[in-house]
Amino acid sequence: MDRLDDIEAFIAIVERGSQTAAARHLRRSLQSIGRSLTALERSAGAELLRRTTRQSHPTEAGLAFYRRVKPALTEINEARREAANQRDEPFGLLRIGAPVLFASAYVAPAICDFMERYPQIEIDLVVSDRQLDLFEGGLDLAVRIRHMPDSQMRARRLGELRTVVFGAPAYFARHGRPKHPADLAKHQCVVRIIDQDAATWPFRIGGRSKTVHVRGRFRTDSTTAIHAVVARGLGIGFTPLWQIRNLVDQGAVEVILEEFEAARIPIHAVWPPSRIPLAKTRLFADFLATRLKHERL
């Protein structure tokens, strides 16, 4: 039996829950599936599955093995199809993760155009402002808006965005306008509590990157709530400019301390270091990067 067939059998057992279901899915005999599993465990030198009468569950070693070989087998199968010219365009399921507001504003519109261009593609979009685990979520790609100097993730830079300090004219009329980041200590600042360092805002002061600790009476994990209360004059906020551009254009809020703005934050498409990105994954990353070049971020 081909070693790839053995791996394919193992993956099917993990995903289908039993050797019988795997055999039915792969249209192979139950005996053939059993032989593949035995051969694979012998080759790996470890028990990969615990069998019961009706079910099979991966061991710790089996789960780790599954996470490594699943994306590799997917890439191999896609490479085979590409080499055989069975398809002239990308196809199949692509699972993408992205932050909530950024997904709505940029990722989802890009997905619409991408799927229109490539009608054989299916996409699952998972949105969360918390950092998603690509393995646990079964994601092929995730959009991350942050610096990643120590990350082990493989990444494709998509662009960068500007972050700003902002407040309502009514607030400045009552409390004055900060002239320097240090002045923020005297003001009510609205803090986003989802991040550990949310009460520490970055700036560039005297040509060097520095942070300023801020505080205020109102804190929330909702970005849209921050925009709303700052526009009402409750305090001063810190956010990516693209999220409040409409409020700025309407005159509801004003950007301040522009001469002290920190370096722009990079936007990346990331995937696990052990996973070779599928052709459709790379294609969507390139597609999104091209789209973002024309946005006012």
C-alpha positions as CSV (number, residue, x, y, z in Angstrom):
1,M,0.0,0.0,0.0
2,D,1.2,3.5,-0.8
3,R,2.4,5.4,2.3
4,L,0.2,8.3,1.3
5,D,-2.8,6.0,1.3
6,D,-1.8,5.0,4.9
7,I,-1.8,8.6,6.0
8,E,-5.0,9.3,4.1
9,A,-6.6,6.4,6.0
10,F,-5.4,7.7,9.4
11,I,-6.7,11.2,8.7
12,A,-10.1,9.8,7.7
13,I,-10.3,7.7,10.9
14,V,-9.5,10.8,13.0
15,E,-12.0,13.0,11.2
16,R,-14.8,10.3,10.8
17,G,-14.4,8.8,14.3
18,S,-14.0,5.1,13.3
19,Q,-12.4,2.8,10.9
20,T,-15.7,1.7,9.5
21,A,-16.7,5.3,8.7
22,A,-13.3,6.0,7.2
23,A,-13.6,2.9,5.0
24,R,-17.0,4.1,3.8
25,H,-15.7,7.6,3.1
26,L,-12.6,6.4,1.2
27,R,-14.5,3.6,-0.5
28,R,-12.0,1.1,0.7
29,S,-12.4,-2.2,2.6
30,L,-12.3,-2.2,6.4
31,Q,-9.4,-4.7,6.2
32,S,-7.5,-2.3,4.0
33,I,-8.0,0.6,6.4
34,G,-6.8,-1.6,9.3
35,R,-3.7,-2.6,7.4
36,S,-2.9,1.0,6.6
37,L,-3.2,2.0,10.3
38,T,-1.0,-0.9,11.4
39,A,1.6,0.0,8.9
40,L,1.6,3.7,9.8
41,E,1.9,3.0,13.5
42,R,4.7,0.6,12.9
43,S,6.5,3.2,10.8
44,A,5.9,6.0,13.4
45,G,6.9,3.7,16.3
46,A,4.0,4.9,18.4
47,E,0.3,4.2,19.0
48,L,-1.6,6.8,17.0
49,L,-5.2,5.7,17.8
50,R,-7.0,4.0,20.6
51,R,-9.6,1.6,19.3
52,T,-12.9,0.7,21.0
53,T,-15.6,-1.4,19.6
54,R,-17.2,1.3,17.5
55,Q,-14.9,4.3,17.8
56,S,-11.3,5.3,17.4
57,H,-9.7,8.3,19.3
58,P,-6.3,9.8,18.6
59,T,-3.7,9.5,21.3
60,E,-1.6,12.6,22.2
61,A,1.0,11.4,19.7
62,G,-1.7,10.7,17.1
63,L,-3.2,14.2,17.5
64,A,0.2,15.8,17.1
65,F,0.9,13.6,14.0
66,Y,-2.5,14.6,12.6
67,R,-1.9,18.3,12.9
68,R,1.4,17.9,11.0
69,V,0.4,15.6,8.2
70,K,-3.1,16.9,7.4
71,P,-2.0,20.2,5.8
72,A,0.9,18.4,4.1
73,L,-1.4,15.8,2.5
74,T,-3.8,18.5,1.4
75,E,-0.9,20.3,-0.3
76,I,0.3,17.1,-2.0
77,N,-3.1,16.3,-3.3
78,E,-3.6,19.8,-4.6
79,A,-0.1,19.7,-6.2
80,R,-1.1,16.4,-7.9
81,R,-4.2,18.0,-9.3
82,E,-2.4,21.1,-10.5
83,A,0.4,19.0,-12.1
84,A,-2.3,16.9,-13.9
85,N,-4.0,20.1,-15.1
86,Q,-7.3,18.8,-13.8
87,R,-8.3,22.4,-12.9
88,D,-7.5,25.7,-14.5
89,E,-8.5,27.7,-11.4
90,P,-8.4,27.3,-7.6
91,F,-11.1,25.3,-5.9
92,G,-12.2,23.9,-2.6
93,L,-12.7,25.2,0.9
94,L,-10.6,28.1,2.3
95,R,-11.0,28.9,6.1
96,I,-10.0,32.5,7.0
97,G,-9.9,34.2,10.4
98,A,-9.9,38.0,10.9
99,P,-10.6,40.7,13.5
100,V,-14.3,41.7,13.7
101,L,-14.3,45.2,12.3
102,F,-11.5,44.7,9.8
103,A,-13.3,41.6,8.6
104,S,-16.5,43.6,7.9
105,A,-14.8,46.6,6.4
106,Y,-12.1,44.9,4.2
107,V,-11.9,41.1,4.4
108,A,-15.6,40.3,3.6
109,P,-15.8,42.7,0.6
110,A,-12.5,41.2,-0.7
111,I,-14.0,37.7,-0.2
112,C,-17.0,38.6,-2.3
113,D,-14.9,39.7,-5.3
114,F,-12.5,36.7,-4.8
115,M,-15.4,34.2,-4.9
116,E,-16.9,35.9,-7.9
117,R,-13.7,35.6,-9.8
118,Y,-13.1,32.0,-8.7
119,P,-16.5,30.3,-8.6
120,Q,-15.0,26.9,-7.5
121,I,-13.9,28.4,-4.2
122,E,-15.8,28.0,-0.9
123,I,-14.9,30.2,2.1
124,D,-15.6,30.0,5.8
125,L,-14.8,33.3,7.6
126,V,-14.3,33.3,11.4
127,V,-14.2,36.7,13.1
128,S,-12.8,37.4,16.5
129,D,-10.8,40.2,18.2
130,R,-9.0,37.6,20.2
131,Q,-6.0,35.9,18.6
132,L,-7.3,32.7,17.0
133,D,-5.5,29.4,17.2
134,L,-5.0,28.4,13.6
135,F,-4.6,24.7,14.4
136,E,-7.6,24.5,16.8
137,G,-9.8,26.6,14.5
138,G,-8.7,24.6,11.4
139,L,-7.8,27.9,9.7
140,D,-5.8,28.1,6.5
141,L,-5.0,31.8,7.0
142,A,-5.6,34.5,9.6
143,V,-5.3,38.2,9.2
144,R,-3.3,39.7,12.1
145,I,-2.9,43.4,12.8
146,R,0.2,43.7,15.0
147,H,3.9,43.7,15.0
148,M,5.2,40.1,14.9
149,P,9.0,40.3,15.6
150,D,9.2,37.1,17.6
151,S,6.3,35.2,16.0
152,Q,7.0,31.6,14.7
153,M,4.1,32.1,12.2
154,R,4.9,32.3,8.5
155,A,3.5,35.5,7.2
156,R,2.7,37.6,4.1
157,R,2.7,41.4,4.7
158,L,-0.6,42.8,3.4
159,G,-0.1,46.5,4.3
160,E,0.0,48.8,7.3
161,L,-2.4,51.1,9.2
162,R,-2.2,54.4,11.1
163,T,-3.3,54.6,14.8
164,V,-4.4,57.9,16.3
165,V,-5.5,59.6,19.4
166,F,-8.9,61.3,19.1
167,G,-11.5,63.2,21.0
168,A,-14.7,65.2,20.5
169,P,-14.7,69.0,20.2
170,A,-17.0,69.2,23.2
171,Y,-14.5,67.3,25.4
172,F,-11.7,69.6,24.4
173,A,-13.8,72.7,25.0
174,R,-14.4,71.5,28.6
175,H,-11.0,70.0,29.5
176,G,-8.5,71.5,27.1
177,R,-6.5,69.9,24.3
178,P,-3.4,67.8,25.1
179,K,-0.3,69.3,23.5
180,H,2.1,66.4,24.5
181,P,1.5,62.7,25.2
182,A,2.5,63.3,28.8
183,D,-0.6,65.5,29.1
184,L,-2.8,62.5,28.8
185,A,-2.2,61.7,32.5
186,K,-4.5,64.7,33.3
187,H,-7.3,63.5,31.0
188,Q,-10.0,60.9,31.0
189,C,-8.9,58.2,28.5
190,V,-11.2,55.4,27.3
191,V,-9.4,52.1,27.5
192,R,-10.1,49.0,25.5
193,I,-9.7,46.2,28.0
194,I,-9.4,43.3,25.6
195,D,-5.7,43.8,25.3
196,Q,-3.2,43.4,28.2
197,D,-1.4,46.6,27.3
198,A,-4.5,48.6,26.3
199,A,-3.8,51.2,29.0
200,T,-0.4,51.8,27.5
201,W,-0.5,53.9,24.3
202,P,2.5,54.1,22.0
203,F,4.1,57.3,20.7
204,R,7.2,58.6,19.0
205,I,8.7,61.3,21.2
206,G,12.0,62.9,20.4
207,G,12.6,60.5,17.6
208,R,12.3,57.5,19.8
209,S,9.4,55.0,20.5
210,K,7.9,55.5,23.9
211,T,4.7,54.5,25.7
212,V,2.5,56.5,27.9
213,H,0.2,54.9,30.6
214,V,-3.3,56.3,30.5
215,R,-6.4,55.7,32.6
216,G,-10.0,56.8,32.8
217,R,-13.4,56.0,34.4
218,F,-14.8,54.1,31.5
219,R,-13.3,50.9,30.0
220,T,-14.8,48.4,27.6
221,D,-14.0,45.5,25.3
222,S,-16.1,47.0,22.5
223,T,-14.3,49.1,19.9
224,T,-17.6,50.6,18.6
225,A,-18.5,51.5,22.1
226,I,-15.3,53.4,22.5
227,H,-16.0,55.3,19.3
228,A,-19.5,56.2,20.5
229,V,-18.6,57.4,23.9
230,V,-15.6,59.4,22.7
231,A,-17.8,61.1,20.1
232,R,-20.2,62.0,23.0
233,G,-17.4,63.7,24.8
234,L,-16.8,61.2,27.6
235,G,-13.0,61.1,27.1
236,I,-10.1,60.6,24.7
237,G,-9.6,57.4,22.7
238,F,-6.9,55.6,20.7
239,T,-7.8,53.6,17.6
240,P,-6.8,52.8,14.0
241,L,-7.7,55.9,11.9
242,W,-9.7,53.9,9.3
243,Q,-12.2,52.9,12.0
244,I,-13.2,56.6,12.8
245,R,-12.6,58.2,9.4
246,N,-16.3,58.9,9.0
247,L,-16.5,60.5,12.4
248,V,-13.5,62.7,11.5
249,D,-15.0,63.6,8.2
250,Q,-18.2,64.6,9.9
251,G,-16.4,66.7,12.5
252,A,-17.7,64.6,15.4
253,V,-14.2,63.9,16.5
254,E,-10.7,65.4,16.0
255,V,-7.4,63.7,15.7
256,I,-4.7,65.1,18.1
257,L,-1.0,64.6,18.9
258,E,-0.4,63.8,15.2
259,E,3.3,64.9,15.4
260,F,3.8,62.1,18.1
261,E,2.1,59.2,16.2
262,A,3.8,55.9,16.6
263,A,5.0,53.9,13.6
264,R,2.3,52.3,11.5
265,I,1.1,48.9,12.5
266,P,1.6,46.1,9.9
267,I,-1.2,43.9,8.6
268,H,-0.2,40.3,7.9
269,A,-1.7,37.1,6.6
270,V,-0.3,34.3,8.7
271,W,-0.3,30.5,8.7
272,P,1.4,27.9,10.9
273,P,5.1,27.3,10.3
274,S,4.5,23.6,9.8
275,R,2.0,24.2,7.1
276,I,2.8,24.8,3.4
277,P,0.2,27.4,2.3
278,L,-2.1,26.1,-0.4
279,A,-2.1,27.7,-3.8
280,K,-5.6,29.2,-3.0
281,T,-4.3,30.5,0.3
282,R,-1.4,32.3,-1.4
283,L,-3.7,33.6,-4.1
284,F,-6.2,35.1,-1.6
285,A,-3.3,36.7,0.4
286,D,-2.1,38.4,-2.8
287,F,-5.6,39.4,-3.7
288,L,-6.2,41.0,-0.3
289,A,-2.8,42.8,-0.4
290,T,-3.6,44.3,-3.7
291,R,-7.0,45.5,-2.5
292,L,-5.5,47.1,0.7
293,K,-3.0,49.1,-1.4
294,H,-5.9,51.3,-2.6
295,E,-7.5,51.8,0.9
296,R,-7.0,54.8,3.2
297,L,-5.6,53.0,6.2
